[in-house]
Amino acid sequence: MRMPSPRFLIGLVLVLVVCVATAYVLTQRGKSDPPGATPAAAITVTCLGGSEKTELMADPEIAKVLKDKYGLTVVYNPLGSYDQVQLTAEQLAERKADCLWPSSASAQSVFESLHTGKYPQYRAETVLQSPEVVYAGPQGTDALVKAGIVSKRGDRYFIVDMKKLLLDNVLKRKTWESLGAADLRGPIAVSSTDAAKSNSGFTMAQLQLNIIATDDVFQAPSLAQAKKALGTVRAVYDAQGLQAAGSDAGFRQWLTQGAEFHAPLYAGYENQLIQLVVQLGADSAGLLKDVRVLYPDPTIYSDHPILALNANAIRFLDAMKDPQIQGIAWHKYGLRSGVQVGLSKASDFPTLALAEQIRTTTPPNAEVTLALLACVRDAGKCS
């Protein structure tokens, strides 16, 4: 048998080396890229969204993931949830909006009822969420526990008789002194941002409507039931007095103006306190001494659905489900994951008395939501 020439053997070795090197490079590239990733053309997406997500979308870590993994640059313009979803198609086009990001599934249903068939590529999905809570101080909380309105379970607090709080105390203009909170002054009220402009305030109004309009808080009211209760909900709304226009500014204003000595009860999102505690770090001890988180039992989850109007926005929607982004949203901003079960653990924030399991009720449908919104915006439309 004739042996291969030295030139042939050298050529064969070179071919094998090139094949091995190519296989190694491809293997390493697969490890560094996200699963299923393909080179993505760089695009800019403009989204109108709730003010409470402004810092989230300005986060440099999130911006880097969006750009490096998905080729996305996002222009985020804050706007109230119900203001954005009631814009006409022409107004959305003028603002060059690719997507909307309200803070409520009800806002999504309003948008869909008003824009049926206008966006052939439309897709919507909740990617983040945060339960509606009521912030209080130690004196107000203790007074409500003694009155049987709030129940303490371990180190967590739950409002177990919201109807009593609203009908027997808020509407009857009872004072905090009458509940034994000697250092708190004035009538009992549940303050919030302006429900006519801000979703955190409107979500509380929806919960109040469920409680007042029905005998079963777990059943959202029909339009007929809602109409009978709108006047009462409006009276509860009026009892608050002047309210902040935005969720983020409203919560910070409540804290800086004295917390419970400014307003003994203040409705907001759970994530607002988490985000502030993360930002303050070790300096948050003084804040936590003066603030209690009261979970209405049941409450309404404030969903944060992305309403994608075109293919570019769908790319953004899918990108926001990225595990790294979801983790940042929870650990830095307190927004619970809407897509990954088990990611958002209360134990991740040991200094906060957060509820692991939360009982929730269903918000009203679009028809009832629009009737409630009209009522809080104009007292003449509450009947």
C-alpha positions in Angstrom: 0.0 0.0 0.0 1.3 3.4 -0.9 1.6 5.9 2.0 0.0 9.4 1.6 2.5 12.1 0.8 3.7 14.5 3.5 2.0 17.4 1.6 -1.3 15.5 1.8 -1.0 14.8 5.5 -0.1 18.5 6.3 -3.2 19.6 4.3 -5.4 17.2 6.1 -4.2 18.4 9.5 -4.8 22.0 8.5 -8.4 21.2 7.4 -9.0 19.4 10.8 -7.6 22.4 12.7 -9.9 24.8 10.8 -12.9 22.6 11.4 -12.2 22.3 15.2 -11.6 26.1 15.5 -14.8 26.9 13.6 -16.9 24.5 15.8 -15.4 26.1 19.0 -16.2 29.6 17.9 -19.8 28.7 17.0 -20.2 26.9 20.4 -18.9 29.9 22.3 -21.1 32.2 20.4 -24.2 30.2 21.3 -23.3 30.4 24.9 -23.0 34.2 24.9 -26.1 35.0 22.9 -29.6 34.7 24.4 -31.5 31.5 23.4 -32.9 31.8 19.9 -31.2 35.2 19.4 -30.6 36.5 15.9 -29.0 39.8 14.9 -31.6 42.4 15.3 -31.8 45.7 13.4 -31.6 48.7 15.6 -35.0 50.4 16.0 -36.5 53.1 18.3 -39.9 52.5 19.9 -42.0 55.3 21.4 -44.3 54.3 24.2 -46.8 56.3 26.3 -46.9 54.9 29.9 -47.7 55.5 33.5 -45.4 57.9 35.5 -44.6 55.2 38.1 -42.5 53.4 35.4 -40.4 56.4 34.5 -37.4 55.5 36.6 -37.7 51.9 35.5 -37.4 52.8 31.8 -34.6 55.3 32.6 -32.6 52.5 34.3 -29.2 52.2 32.5 -29.1 48.4 33.1 -32.5 47.9 31.4 -31.6 50.2 28.6 -28.4 48.2 28.0 -30.2 44.9 27.8 -32.8 46.3 25.5 -30.2 47.7 23.2 -27.5 45.0 23.3 -29.9 41.9 23.2 -32.8 43.3 21.2 -31.6 46.3 19.2 -34.1 48.5 21.0 -34.0 52.1 22.1 -37.2 53.2 23.9 -38.5 56.7 24.1 -40.8 56.7 27.2 -43.3 59.5 27.6 -45.3 59.5 30.9 -49.1 60.0 30.6 -52.0 58.9 32.8 -53.4 55.5 32.1 -56.9 56.5 31.1 -55.7 59.6 29.3 -53.5 57.5 27.0 -56.0 54.8 26.2 -58.7 57.3 25.3 -56.5 59.0 22.7 -57.9 58.6 19.2 -55.9 56.8 16.5 -55.2 60.1 14.9 -53.8 61.5 18.2 -51.7 58.4 18.7 -50.3 58.8 15.2 -49.5 62.5 15.9 -47.5 61.4 19.0 -45.8 58.7 16.9 -46.8 56.1 19.6 -45.9 52.5 18.9 -47.3 51.3 22.2 -49.1 52.2 25.3 -48.2 51.0 28.8 -51.0 51.8 31.2 -51.1 50.6 34.8 -54.4 48.8 34.7 -56.1 45.9 32.9 -59.2 48.0 33.0 -57.4 50.7 30.9 -56.5 48.0 28.4 -60.2 47.0 28.1 -61.2 50.6 27.6 -58.6 50.9 24.8 -59.8 47.8 23.1 -63.4 48.8 23.3 -62.6 52.2 21.7 -60.2 50.9 19.0 -61.6 47.7 17.8 -60.0 46.6 14.5 -57.9 49.8 14.1 -54.5 48.0 14.7 -54.2 44.8 12.7 -50.9 43.9 14.4 -52.2 44.7 17.9 -51.1 42.5 20.8 -51.3 43.1 24.6 -49.8 41.3 27.5 -49.2 42.1 31.2 -45.5 42.0 31.9 -45.4 43.6 35.4 -47.9 44.1 38.2 -48.2 45.6 41.7 -51.1 45.2 44.2 -53.0 48.3 45.4 -52.2 48.9 49.1 -53.0 51.5 51.7 -50.1 53.2 53.4 -50.5 54.2 57.0 -48.6 55.1 60.1 -48.3 53.2 63.5 -51.0 55.2 65.3 -53.6 55.0 62.5 -52.9 51.3 62.0 -53.2 50.5 65.8 -56.5 52.4 65.9 -57.9 50.5 62.9 -56.8 47.2 64.5 -58.7 48.0 67.7 -61.8 49.0 65.6 -61.8 45.6 63.9 -61.2 47.1 60.5 -57.6 45.9 60.2 -56.3 42.5 61.1 -52.6 41.8 62.0 -51.3 38.4 60.7 -47.8 37.9 61.9 -46.1 41.2 61.1 -48.4 41.9 58.1 -51.6 44.0 58.1 -54.8 43.4 56.1 -57.9 45.6 55.8 -60.6 43.0 56.5 -63.6 45.3 56.7 -63.2 48.0 54.0 -67.0 48.5 53.8 -67.1 49.5 57.5 -64.1 51.8 57.0 -65.9 53.6 54.0 -69.6 53.6 55.0 -69.4 53.9 58.8 -66.3 56.1 59.1 -65.4 58.0 55.9 -68.9 58.9 54.8 -70.1 59.7 58.4 -67.1 62.0 58.8 -65.9 60.3 61.9 -62.6 61.6 63.3 -59.4 59.8 64.2 -59.9 60.9 67.8 -63.1 58.8 67.9 -61.1 55.7 67.1 -58.6 56.5 69.9 -55.8 57.9 67.7 -55.2 60.8 70.0 -52.3 62.4 68.0 -54.1 62.2 64.6 -56.5 65.0 63.7 -59.4 65.5 61.3 -61.9 63.2 59.7 -61.1 59.7 58.5 -60.4 59.5 54.8 -58.5 57.3 52.3 -56.3 59.7 50.4 -54.8 58.9 47.0 -53.7 60.5 43.8 -56.5 62.1 41.8 -58.6 59.2 40.5 -59.6 61.4 37.5 -56.0 61.6 36.4 -53.9 58.8 38.0 -54.3 55.1 38.0 -53.3 54.4 41.6 -56.2 56.7 42.7 -58.6 55.2 40.2 -57.7 51.6 41.1 -58.8 52.5 44.7 -62.0 54.0 43.4 -62.7 50.8 41.5 -62.1 48.7 44.6 -64.4 51.0 46.5 -67.1 50.6 43.8 -66.9 46.8 44.0 -67.3 47.0 47.8 -70.2 49.6 47.8 -72.1 48.4 44.7 -72.3 44.7 45.5 -72.8 42.3 48.4 -69.9 40.2 47.2 -66.7 42.1 46.8 -65.3 39.3 44.6 -68.0 40.1 42.0 -67.5 43.2 39.8 -70.7 45.2 39.6 -72.9 45.4 36.5 -73.6 48.8 35.0 -77.0 48.9 36.7 -75.4 48.2 40.1 -72.6 50.6 39.5 -75.0 53.5 38.7 -76.7 53.1 42.0 -73.4 53.3 43.9 -71.6 56.0 41.9 -73.0 58.9 44.0 -71.6 57.2 47.2 -68.2 56.6 45.5 -68.1 60.2 44.5 -68.7 61.3 48.1 -65.8 59.1 49.2 -63.7 60.7 46.5 -64.7 64.2 47.5 -63.8 63.5 51.2 -60.1 63.4 50.2 -59.8 67.0 49.2 -56.9 68.1 47.1 -55.0 65.2 45.5 -51.8 64.8 43.6 -52.0 64.2 39.8 -49.3 61.5 39.5 -48.6 58.3 41.4 -44.9 58.7 41.9 -45.0 62.4 42.9 -48.1 61.8 45.1 -46.4 59.0 47.2 -43.2 61.1 47.7 -45.3 64.1 48.6 -47.1 62.0 51.2 -43.9 61.0 52.8 -42.1 64.4 52.7 -45.2 66.1 54.2 -45.4 63.9 57.3 -46.8 60.6 56.2 -49.7 59.7 58.6 -49.6 63.3 60.1 -50.3 64.5 56.6 -52.9 61.9 55.7 -53.3 58.9 58.0 -54.3 56.6 55.1 -52.9 56.9 51.6 -53.7 54.5 48.7 -50.8 53.6 46.3 -48.9 50.8 44.8 -46.9 48.2 46.8 -43.9 48.8 44.6 -43.6 52.5 45.6 -42.3 51.7 49.1 -40.1 48.9 47.9 -38.4 51.1 45.3 -37.8 53.8 47.8 -36.3 51.4 50.4 -34.0 50.0 47.8 -32.8 53.5 46.8 -32.3 54.5 50.5 -30.5 51.3 51.5 -29.4 51.4 55.1 -30.9 54.9 55.5 -34.4 53.4 55.1 -34.7 52.3 58.8 -36.3 55.7 59.9 -38.8 55.5 57.0 -39.9 52.0 57.9 -40.4 52.9 61.5 -43.2 55.4 60.4 -44.9 53.5 57.6 -47.1 50.4 57.6 -48.4 48.6 54.5 -52.1 47.6 54.7 -53.3 45.2 52.2 -57.1 45.4 51.4 -58.5 41.9 51.6 -59.2 41.5 48.8 -57.4 44.1 46.7 -57.1 44.8 43.0 -53.8 44.1 41.2 -52.6 47.0 39.2 -51.5 45.2 36.0 -49.0 46.8 33.7 -49.9 45.6 30.2 -48.0 46.7 27.2 -50.4 47.4 24.3 -48.3 46.9 21.2 -49.8 48.7 18.1 -47.3 47.4 15.6 -44.5 44.9 15.0 -41.8 47.1 16.5 -43.8 47.4 19.7 -44.3 43.7 19.8 -40.5 43.3 19.8 -40.4 45.6 22.8 -43.2 43.7 24.6 -41.3 40.4 24.1 -38.0 42.0 25.2 -39.6 43.2 28.5 -40.2 39.6 29.4 -36.5 38.9 29.4 -35.5 37.2 32.7 -32.8 39.8 33.4 -35.2 42.7 32.9 -37.8 41.0 35.0 -35.3 40.6 37.8 -34.3 44.2 37.8 -37.9 45.3 37.8 -38.5 43.4 41.0 -35.3 43.8 42.9 -34.8 47.5 42.2 -38.3 48.8 41.6 -40.6 46.3 43.4 -42.7 45.5 40.4 -43.8 41.9 40.6 -43.4 39.7 37.5 -46.4 39.2 35.3 -44.8 36.4 33.3 -42.4 34.4 35.6 -43.9 32.4 38.4 -41.8 32.4 41.6 -39.5 35.3 40.6 -41.1 37.9 43.0 -40.5 36.7 46.5 -41.4 38.8 49.5 -38.5 37.3 51.4 -36.2 39.2 49.0 -37.0 42.3 51.1 -36.5 41.1 54.7 -37.0 44.6 56.2 -40.4 45.0 54.7 -43.6 43.3 55.9 -44.8 42.3 52.4 -47.6 39.8 51.8 -46.5 36.7 50.0 -50.0 35.6 49.1 -52.6 38.3 48.2 -56.3 37.8 47.7 -57.7 39.8 44.8 -60.9 40.8 43.2 -61.8 41.5 39.6 -61.9 45.1 38.4 -65.0 46.3 36.5 -65.4 45.9 32.8 -64.9 48.7 30.3 -68.4 50.0 30.3 -68.5 50.3 34.1 -65.0 51.7 34.2 -65.9 54.5 31.8 -69.0 55.3 33.9 -66.8 55.5 37.0 -64.2 57.6 35.3 -66.9 60.1 34.0 -68.3 60.3 37.6 -64.9 61.2 39.2 -64.3 63.7 36.5 -67.7 65.3 36.7 -70.1 65.0 39.7 -73.0 65.7 37.3 -72.4 62.3 35.6 -72.7 60.2 38.7 -76.4 59.2 38.3 
